[in-house]
């Protein structure tokens, strides 16, 4: 039995799954950092299924990028449960979660999520499902200047930036998904890692912020993977 936690963006969720099949889930939209909602949501799905934390075999956590405070809350809770119950934890990148359902369709894939100040965090994958750009942050206007056609765009960032992406022309596809879709993919990919004996070192595991909060350093530059 696995618990999945995704607090990458204001659209968060938790789920219980057996192997990679979700038994129960809950998603919500928050304007804060999920501090007030996360533990009650976990308690609710556990009580509805009569499952306790010591019945869990592992934790699946979306590791970001995403909101600084939101990611910190989710990661702290996930690590706390894993340590207290002596169970493994498996992290999966948020942009990998957004892209995964669309990989292998014969086109490159660009996954985007909001990143504050009208920027987006993004990742690029080629038509062979291979990642070609590490997670990075830029403006949507700058991003579209780097995109080859055809490309399939997906992810939560489409909600705010679909008009800019449409300007690339008819060869661009856009696939809108629900927050529950990202959570379902987390349960699937996290369970795949855990069932194969692959897990993260809890002491070293940290959220992928990409950039520091606004009082910190400037955003990272894009790095092409060769």
Secondary structure as UniProt FT lines:
FT   STRAND          2..6
FT   STRAND          11..18
FT   TURN            19..20
FT   STRAND          21..29
FT   TURN            35..37
FT   HELIX           38..48
FT   TURN            49..50
FT   HELIX           53..55
FT   STRAND          58..62
FT   HELIX           68..85
FT   STRAND          88..92
FT   HELIX           94..100
FT   TURN            101..104
FT   STRAND          108..114
FT   TURN            117..118
FT   STRAND          119..125
FT   TURN            127..128
FT   STRAND          131..139
FT   HELIX           140..144
FT   TURN            145..146
FT   STRAND          151..154
FT   TURN            156..157
FT   HELIX           158..166
FT   TURN            167..168
FT   TURN            170..171
FT   STRAND          172..175
FT   HELIX           179..195
FT   TURN            196..197
FT   TURN            202..204
FT   TURN            214..215
//
